[in-house]
């Protein structure tokens, strides 16, 4: 038997999936997209459980909704297991009313019943079962209660083979019934509703008679039928809610009390600034710096130890130089920042899982609307704090094409995990007592640049209005330790994999270019190397915000196109290169920073923060924008903005003489 697990986001769906399948699960991606696909075997059975993406409706407004709907309509699904947040019945049951229109039995798992009881809700579950003609099992995925009963109910098929019960008003219900008779195949009730909503899924079903019926119904209501049908669903849900909920404590919840402060129009932005400063202070400040120095010391010790092994083995000078100064120094420079990355990812994950990030997205929607974006753009921006590539792909959830393209263009401006080593390295070295402020200032500058760029793009290229934004504000919850560990672990492992592949390869190339001249002579002075020649050719471009013709900074910045982390790896190799290998090699020293002043260091961070992203992200932009011309336009725009802001910051800091 094939079972589809469906529910809203934040309903406990992933936790329930893990409980029902244990270790018997496979994780991959849905064909052609980066959305995660999880399939498992139901405990003590041979039944297959498919964890479909979290959604709020079966209308394809998002990629996740499109994936879920296509799966239900095109695959042979034997049972839908619909998980519902008992504390949010009104929101959850909207999707349920759509699932019941399919020709697939629906079994409902009522999650978080313990929380509902604690909050004062007394629900008549038998009434809900009768009204929806479906079976409901009360569970708590977090406390693991009701899971055995749920598995036994599925295993014994002891659930209602529910039949659709009409709930639309008489006129609409009558026309839906007549349209349903004109259709053939499965899910006729679902398709008939979609016909009246003018959903693209109806294509191929329109006959002259159906067109006439749709026109008649439209003229009767004189309203958008999508809105009419949605209103009818909510009318039915509200009626059930009023009859099923017997009592409710009339008091503000803890979430309501917190939101009165967090979403206050005067306090929301200052609180957001304090929170983000704290995040970056912990990641880039004394705690993060101490851990980074500890790892750096370990890498240095390994470098000296391994160099001695190579020396004892009779390795040649050039091979030792390649391994120690090229590979170990380059890759080690990146891995040294792993503790700071872990701290940042944990703190960002905490903000997301507790529900805070949803709220700041909701609040910033008003600001983004004026710049031609909406709060929907905040979703890719939040994802972009981890990696730009999936963030760009996630813009598919934005239906307005101009807004989507603007978001793709602006998402690389978000400080991703690959940019963290650049930020923390320079902040810690040049501004040791202000590292937290400096790091946080770049995050806030990114928001300013995004809004400024969006406003400029809208005025020059796009005149359409930004799309509406609907976002769930779930109750505040304590983070789930297992989820945090898995989420952060996955991102950290991706970072390590990149360091072990792209950074490794790029570091070897840097070593080759720094060790040889254009005549392929080995061991030449560093300023006569191939790398120096390339840097000198382009160093004039960077002079306005570096204040010097530094080929070292130039080649390091150019390598940011390969991977932003490579900026740090390149500087470590250049700063530590001497032409000869010695035991106890270092990763960073004053030599790595000799061509920077505090003003140019800050400007260099700004440039690398906003310049064109890595090759992977550029490839994602090419795919999502649709052609190479738009991609190159985006690359030149991003790099141009980076150059302008870096130059402005450099000249401003030199003028006032301080870092704010």
C-alpha positions in Angstrom: 0.0 0.0 0.0 1.2 3.5 -0.9 0.5 6.2 1.8 1.0 9.9 1.2 1.8 12.0 4.3 0.4 15.5 3.9 0.1 18.5 6.1 0.9 22.2 6.7 4.3 23.4 7.5 5.1 23.4 11.2 2.5 20.7 11.8 5.0 18.1 13.0 4.9 16.2 9.7 8.7 15.4 9.6 8.7 14.2 13.2 5.7 11.9 12.6 7.4 10.6 9.4 10.5 9.7 11.4 8.4 8.0 14.1 6.4 5.9 11.6 9.4 4.8 9.5 12.3 4.7 11.9 15.5 4.0 10.0 13.6 2.6 7.0 13.7 5.7 4.9 15.4 7.1 1.8 16.1 10.8 1.2 16.6 12.4 -2.2 15.1 15.1 -4.4 12.0 15.2 -6.4 12.8 14.9 -10.2 14.1 18.1 -11.6 13.9 20.2 -8.4 15.9 20.6 -5.2 12.9 20.0 -2.9 13.6 17.1 -0.6 11.9 13.8 -1.2 11.5 11.3 1.7 10.2 7.8 1.3 10.1 5.2 4.1 8.5 1.9 5.1 5.8 2.0 7.7 6.9 0.1 10.9 6.0 -3.6 11.1 4.5 -3.4 7.5 5.6 -3.4 3.9 3.5 -0.2 3.3 5.4 2.7 1.6 5.1 6.1 3.2 5.8 9.2 1.1 6.5 12.4 3.0 5.1 15.1 0.7 6.3 18.8 1.0 4.5 20.9 3.6 1.7 22.9 2.0 -1.4 24.9 2.8 -3.6 24.1 -0.2 -3.8 22.1 -3.4 -3.7 25.2 -5.6 -0.2 25.3 -7.3 0.9 28.7 -5.9 4.2 27.3 -4.8 6.6 24.6 -6.1 5.8 22.4 -3.1 2.0 22.6 -3.8 2.6 21.7 -7.4 4.7 18.7 -6.5 2.1 17.4 -3.9 -0.8 17.9 -6.2 0.9 16.3 -9.2 1.8 13.3 -7.1 -1.7 12.8 -5.8 -3.3 13.1 -9.2 -0.8 11.1 -11.2 0.4 8.4 -8.8 -1.5 5.4 -7.4 -2.0 6.5 -3.8 -4.0 4.2 -1.6 -4.3 6.4 1.5 -3.7 10.0 2.5 -2.5 10.5 6.0 -3.3 14.1 6.8 -1.6 15.5 9.9 -3.3 18.4 11.5 -2.2 20.8 14.2 -5.0 20.6 16.7 -4.2 24.0 18.1 -4.7 25.5 14.6 -7.8 23.7 13.3 -9.2 26.5 11.2 -5.9 26.9 9.3 -5.3 23.1 8.9 -8.8 22.0 7.8 -8.7 24.2 4.7 -6.3 21.7 3.1 -8.3 18.8 4.5 -11.5 20.0 2.7 -9.5 19.8 -0.6 -8.1 16.4 0.1 -11.6 15.0 0.8 -12.5 16.0 -2.8 -10.1 13.4 -4.2 -11.0 9.8 -4.7 -8.5 8.7 -2.1 -9.4 7.7 1.6 -8.2 10.3 4.1 -7.1 9.4 7.6 -6.5 12.3 9.9 -3.7 12.4 12.6 -4.6 15.1 15.1 -1.2 16.2 16.4 -0.4 18.3 19.4 -3.5 17.3 21.4 -1.5 17.7 24.6 -0.8 21.3 23.7 -4.5 21.9 22.8 -5.6 20.6 26.2 -3.0 22.7 28.0 -4.2 25.8 26.2 -7.8 25.2 27.3 -9.3 23.7 24.2 -12.0 21.0 24.6 -12.8 19.6 21.2 -15.7 17.3 20.2 -13.7 14.9 17.9 -16.6 12.6 17.2 -18.6 15.6 15.8 -15.6 16.4 13.5 -15.4 12.8 12.3 -19.1 12.7 11.5 -19.0 16.1 9.7 -16.0 15.2 7.6 -16.9 11.5 7.3 -13.3 10.5 8.1 -11.4 8.7 10.9 -9.3 10.8 13.3 -6.5 9.6 15.6 -5.2 11.8 18.3 -1.5 11.9 18.7 1.5 13.8 20.0 4.5 13.4 17.6 6.8 15.2 20.0 5.8 13.0 23.0 5.3 9.9 20.9 1.8 9.2 22.1 -0.9 7.7 19.9 1.7 6.4 17.3 1.0 2.7 18.0 -2.8 3.2 17.5 -2.1 5.1 14.3 0.1 2.4 12.9 -2.5 -0.3 13.8 -5.3 1.7 12.3 -3.4 1.8 9.0 -2.2 -1.8 9.2 -5.7 -3.1 9.8 -7.3 -0.6 7.4 -9.7 0.3 10.2 -10.6 3.7 8.8 -13.5 5.1 7.0 -13.6 4.9 3.2 -14.9 8.5 3.3 -17.4 9.8 0.8 -17.5 13.5 -0.1 -20.2 15.4 1.8 -21.5 18.6 0.1 -20.8 21.9 2.0 -20.9 24.6 -0.7 -24.1 26.7 -1.0 -27.0 25.1 -2.9 -26.5 27.0 -6.2 -22.8 26.3 -6.4 -23.2 22.7 -5.2 -25.8 22.1 -7.9 -23.6 23.4 -10.7 -20.6 21.5 -9.3 -22.6 18.3 -9.4 -23.7 18.9 -13.0 -20.1 19.6 -14.1 -18.9 16.5 -12.3 -21.3 14.4 -14.4 -19.6 15.8 -17.6 -16.2 14.6 -16.5 -14.7 11.1 -16.6 -12.0 9.3 -14.7 -10.9 9.8 -11.1 -11.1 12.8 -8.9 -14.1 14.3 -10.7 -15.2 16.4 -7.7 -11.7 17.9 -7.4 -11.5 18.7 -11.1 -15.0 20.2 -11.2 -14.1 22.6 -8.4 -10.8 23.5 -10.2 -12.8 24.2 -13.3 -14.7 26.9 -11.5 -11.5 28.3 -10.0 -10.0 28.5 -13.5 -7.1 26.5 -12.4 -4.7 25.3 -15.2 -5.3 21.7 -14.1 -8.7 21.8 -15.9 -7.1 22.0 -19.3 -8.5 19.4 -21.7 -11.8 19.1 -19.8 -13.5 22.2 -21.1 -16.6 21.5 -23.2 -19.1 24.1 -24.5 -21.6 23.0 -21.8 -19.0 23.4 -19.0 -18.0 26.8 -20.3 -21.6 27.9 -20.3 -22.0 26.6 -16.7 -18.9 28.5 -15.5 -20.2 31.7 -17.1 -23.6 31.2 -15.5 -22.1 30.7 -12.0 -19.8 33.8 -12.5 -22.7 36.0 -13.4 -24.7 34.8 -10.4 -22.0 35.7 -7.9 -20.5 38.6 -9.8 -17.3 37.9 -7.9 -14.1 36.0 -8.5 -15.1 32.3 -8.1 -11.7 31.5 -6.5 -12.7 33.9 -3.6 -16.2 32.5 -3.5 -15.1 28.9 -3.2 -12.4 29.9 -0.6 -15.1 31.8 1.4 -17.4 28.8 1.3 -14.7 26.5 2.6 -13.9 28.8 5.5 -17.7 29.2 6.2 -17.9 25.5 6.6 -14.7 25.3 8.7 -15.8 28.1 11.0 -19.2 26.4 11.5 -17.5 23.1 12.5 -15.1 25.0 14.7 -17.9 26.8 16.6 -19.8 23.6 17.1 -16.8 21.3 17.9 -14.9 23.5 20.3 -16.9 23.4 23.5 -14.8 25.8 25.6 -11.8 27.9 25.3 -10.0 29.9 28.0 -10.5 33.5 27.2 -7.0 34.8 27.7 -4.0 35.8 25.6 -1.6 33.1 24.8 2.2 33.4 25.4 2.6 33.8 21.6 0.2 36.7 21.6 2.0 38.4 24.4 5.4 38.0 22.7 4.1 39.3 19.4 2.8 42.4 21.0 6.4 43.3 21.6 8.2 41.6 18.7 5.8 43.0 16.0 5.3 46.4 17.6 5.8 49.0 14.9 8.3 51.0 17.0 10.2 48.1 18.6 10.3 45.4 15.8 13.3 46.8 13.9 15.4 47.7 16.9 14.8 44.2 18.4 15.7 42.7 15.0 18.9 44.7 15.0 19.8 43.6 18.5 19.1 39.9 17.7 21.2 39.9 14.6 24.0 41.8 16.3 24.0 39.1 19.0 24.1 36.3 16.4 27.1 37.8 14.6 28.8 38.8 17.9 28.6 35.2 19.1 29.8 33.8 15.7 32.5 36.4 14.9 33.2 37.9 18.3 35.4 36.5 21.2 33.7 33.1 21.3 34.0 32.4 17.6 37.5 33.8 17.4 38.7 31.7 20.3 37.4 28.5 18.6 38.8 29.5 15.3 42.2 30.1 16.7 42.0 26.7 18.4 41.3 24.9 15.1 43.9 27.1 13.3 46.5 25.9 15.9 45.5 22.3 15.2 45.9 22.8 11.5 49.3 24.5 12.0 50.4 21.6 14.1 49.2 19.1 11.5 51.0 21.1 8.8 54.3 20.9 10.7 53.9 17.2 11.6 52.9 16.2 8.0 55.7 18.3 6.5 58.2 16.4 8.7 56.8 13.1 7.5 57.3 14.2 3.8 60.8 15.5 4.6 61.7 12.2 6.2 60.3 10.3 3.3 62.6 12.2 0.9 59.8 14.2 -0.8 61.0 16.9 -3.2 60.9 20.5 -2.4 58.1 21.3 -4.9 55.9 18.3 -3.8 56.2 19.4 -0.1 55.4 23.0 -1.2 52.3 21.8 -3.1 51.0 19.7 -0.2 51.8 22.1 2.7 51.6 25.6 1.2 49.0 24.7 -1.4 46.6 22.1 -0.1 47.0 22.1 3.7 47.2 25.9 3.9 44.4 26.5 1.4 41.9 24.0 2.7 43.0 24.5 6.4 42.3 28.2 6.1 38.7 27.4 5.3 38.2 24.6 7.9 39.6 27.0 10.6 36.3 28.9 10.3 34.1 25.9 10.8 33.4 26.7 14.5 32.2 30.1 13.6 30.0 28.7 10.8 28.5 26.2 13.2 27.6 28.9 15.7 26.0 31.0 13.0 24.0 28.1 11.5 22.8 27.0 14.9 21.6 30.6 15.8 19.9 31.1 12.5 18.2 27.7 12.8 17.0 28.7 16.3 15.4 31.8 14.9 13.7 29.9 12.1 12.4 27.0 14.2 11.1 29.2 17.0 9.0 31.2 14.5 10.8 34.5 14.7 12.1 34.6 11.1 8.5 34.3 9.8 7.5 37.3 11.9 10.4 39.5 10.7 9.5 38.5 7.2 5.9 39.6 7.8 7.0 42.9 9.3 9.5 43.7 6.5 6.8 43.0 3.9 5.7 46.6 4.2 9.2 47.9 3.5 9.7 45.5 0.6 6.4 46.4 -1.0 7.6 49.9 -1.5 10.7 48.6 -3.4 8.7 46.3 -5.7 9.1 43.2 -3.7 7.0 41.4 -1.1 7.6 39.3 2.0 7.8 36.3 -0.3 11.3 37.5 -1.2 12.3 37.1 2.4 12.1 33.3 2.1 14.9 33.1 -0.5 16.8 35.7 1.5 16.6 33.6 4.6 17.6 30.4 2.7 20.5 32.5 1.2 22.1 32.8 4.7 23.0 29.2 4.3 23.7 28.8 0.5 22.8 31.0 -2.5 22.1 28.1 -4.9 18.9 26.7 -3.2 17.9 30.2 -2.3 17.8 31.1 -6.0 15.9 27.9 -6.9 13.3 28.7 -4.1 12.3 31.9 -6.0 10.0 29.6 -8.0 7.4 30.1 -5.2 7.0 33.8 -6.4 4.4 33.9 -9.2 4.9 37.4 -10.4 7.7 37.1 -13.0 9.2 40.6 -12.5 9.3 40.2 -8.7 10.8 36.7 -9.1 13.6 38.0 -11.4 14.3 40.9 -9.0 14.6 38.4 -6.2 17.0 36.2 -8.2 19.1 39.2 -8.9 19.2 40.3 -5.3 19.5 37.0 -3.4 23.3 36.8 -3.8 23.6 40.0 -1.8 22.7 38.0 1.4 25.7 37.0 3.4 25.9 33.3 2.8 28.0 30.8 4.8 30.7 31.0 2.2 31.2 34.7 2.9 31.4 34.2 6.6 35.2 33.3 6.6 35.9 36.6 4.7 33.8 38.7 7.2 35.1 37.1 10.3 38.7 37.0 9.2 38.9 40.7 8.4 36.7 41.7 11.3 38.7 39.7 13.8 42.1 40.9 12.5 41.5 44.6 11.8 38.8 45.3 14.4 39.4 42.7 17.2 37.4 44.7 19.8 34.6 45.5 17.4 34.3 42.2 15.4 30.7 41.7 16.4 29.6 45.2 15.4 31.6 45.0 12.1 30.2 41.7 11.1 26.6 42.7 12.0 27.0 46.0 10.1 27.6 44.1 6.9 24.4 42.1 7.4 22.4 45.4 7.9 24.2 46.9 4.9 23.1 44.0 2.9 19.4 44.8 3.7 20.0 48.4 2.7 21.7 47.4 -0.6 18.9 45.0 -1.4 16.1 47.6 -0.8 18.1 50.3 -2.7 18.8 48.0 -5.6 15.2 46.7 -5.7 13.9 50.3 -5.8 16.3 51.2 -8.6 15.5 48.1 -10.7 11.8 48.7 -10.2 12.1 52.3 -11.4 14.3 51.5 -14.4 12.9 48.2 -15.6 9.8 46.9 -13.9 6.6 48.9 -13.2 4.3 46.0 -12.0 3.0 45.9 -8.5 4.5 43.4 -6.0 2.5 40.3 -5.3 0.4 39.7 -2.2 2.0 37.9 0.7 0.4 35.3 2.9 2.5 33.8 5.6 1.8 31.6 8.6 2.7 33.0 12.0 2.9 29.7 14.0 2.9 29.8 17.8 6.4 30.1 19.3 7.9 26.7 19.9 10.9 25.4 21.7 13.3 24.1 19.0 13.5 20.4 18.4 17.1 19.3 19.2 17.0 16.4 16.6 15.9 18.7 13.8 18.5 21.4 14.7 21.3 18.8 14.7 20.2 17.3 11.4 19.7 20.7 9.7 23.0 22.2 10.9 24.9 18.9 10.3 23.7 18.8 6.7 24.8 22.4 6.0 28.2 21.9 7.7 28.8 18.7 5.8 28.1 20.5 2.5 30.6 23.2 3.6 33.2 20.5 4.3 32.5 18.8 1.0 33.1 22.0 -0.9 36.3 22.6 1.0 37.4 19.1 0.0 36.6 19.5 -3.6 36.3 23.0 -5.1 38.5 24.7 -2.6 41.1 21.9 -2.8 41.2 22.2 -6.6 41.3 26.0 -6.6 44.1 26.0 -4.0 46.2 23.7 -6.1 45.7 26.0 -9.1 46.7 29.0 -7.0 49.8 27.2 -5.8 50.8 26.4 -9.5 50.2 30.0 -10.6 52.2 31.4 -7.6 55.1 28.9 -7.9 55.7 29.3 -11.7 56.5 32.1 -14.0 55.0 32.5 -17.5 58.2 30.8 -18.7 57.2 27.8 -16.4 60.2 28.4 -14.1 59.7 27.0 -10.6 60.6 28.9 -7.4 60.6 32.4 -8.9 60.1 35.4 -6.7 56.4 35.8 -5.9 56.0 39.1 -7.8 57.3 37.4 -11.0 54.8 34.6 -10.8 51.9 33.9 -13.2 49.5 34.8 -10.4 51.2 38.2 -9.8 51.0 38.9 -13.6 47.3 38.2 -13.7 46.7 40.3 -10.6 48.7 43.3 -11.9 46.7 43.2 -15.1 43.4 43.8 -13.2 44.6 45.6 -10.1 43.6 49.1 -11.4 39.9 48.0 -11.2 40.3 47.6 -7.4 42.4 50.7 -6.8 39.4 53.1 -5.9 38.5 51.0 -2.8 41.9 49.5 -1.9 44.0 52.7 -2.3 46.8 50.6 -3.7 47.6 48.5 -6.8 47.5 45.3 -4.9 47.7 42.3 -7.2 47.4 40.0 -4.1 43.9 41.4 -3.1 43.0 41.4 -6.8 43.5 37.7 -7.5 41.9 36.8 -4.2 38.8 38.7 -5.1 38.6 37.3 -8.6 38.7 33.8 -7.1 35.5 34.6 -5.3 33.8 33.7 -8.6 34.9 30.1 -8.1 33.8 30.0 -4.5 33.7 32.9 -1.9 35.6 30.8 0.6 38.5 30.7 -1.9 39.2 34.4 -1.2 40.4 33.4 2.2 42.2 30.3 1.0 44.0 32.3 -1.7 45.1 35.0 0.8 46.4 32.3 3.1 48.5 30.8 0.3 49.8 34.2 -0.9 50.5 35.4 2.7 52.3 32.3 3.7 54.3 31.7 0.5 58.0 32.1 0.7 59.3 29.8 -2.0 60.7 27.4 0.6 58.8 25.1 3.0 59.5 25.1 6.7 58.0 23.1 9.5 55.4 24.7 11.6 53.9 26.6 8.7 51.2 29.1 9.5 47.8 29.9 8.0 47.6 33.6 8.5 50.1 36.2 9.6 50.7 39.9 9.1 52.0 39.1 5.6 48.5 38.1 4.5 47.2 41.5 5.4 50.2 43.8 4.6 48.4 45.4 1.6 45.3 46.4 3.6 44.4 49.3 5.9 41.3 49.2 8.1 39.4 51.3 5.5 40.4 49.1 2.6 39.8 45.9 4.6 36.2 47.0 5.3 35.7 48.0 1.6 37.2 44.6 0.5 34.6 42.8 2.7 31.8 45.0 1.1 33.0 44.1 -2.4 33.1 40.4 -1.7 29.8 40.5 0.0 27.9 42.0 -3.0 30.0 41.0 -6.1 28.8 38.2 -8.4 28.4 34.9 -6.5 30.2 31.6 -7.1 30.0 29.6 -10.3 27.3 27.4 -8.8 25.0 30.3 -8.0 25.7 31.9 -11.4 24.6 28.6 -13.0 21.5 28.6 -10.9 20.8 32.2 -12.1 21.2 31.1 -15.7 18.7 28.3 -15.3 16.1 30.4 -13.3 16.4 33.6 -15.5 16.0 31.5 -18.6 18.9 32.8 -20.8 22.5 33.8 -20.7 21.9 37.4 -21.5 19.9 38.0 -18.3 22.4 36.0 -16.3 25.3 38.2 -17.5 23.2 41.3 -16.9 22.8 40.1 -13.3 26.5 39.3 -12.9 27.6 42.8 -14.1 24.9 44.5 -12.1 25.9 42.7 -8.9 29.6 43.4 -9.4 28.9 47.0 -10.3 26.9 47.5 -7.2 29.7 45.9 -5.2 32.3 48.2 -6.7 30.2 51.3 -6.1 29.4 50.5 -2.5 33.0 49.4 -1.7 34.3 52.6 -3.1 31.8 54.7 -1.2 32.6 52.9 2.1 36.3 53.3 1.5 36.2 57.0 0.8 33.7 57.6 3.6 35.8 55.7 6.2 38.9 57.6 5.2 37.0 60.9 5.3 35.6 60.4 8.8 38.4 58.3 10.1 36.4 55.8 12.1 34.4 52.6 11.6 30.7 52.9 12.6 
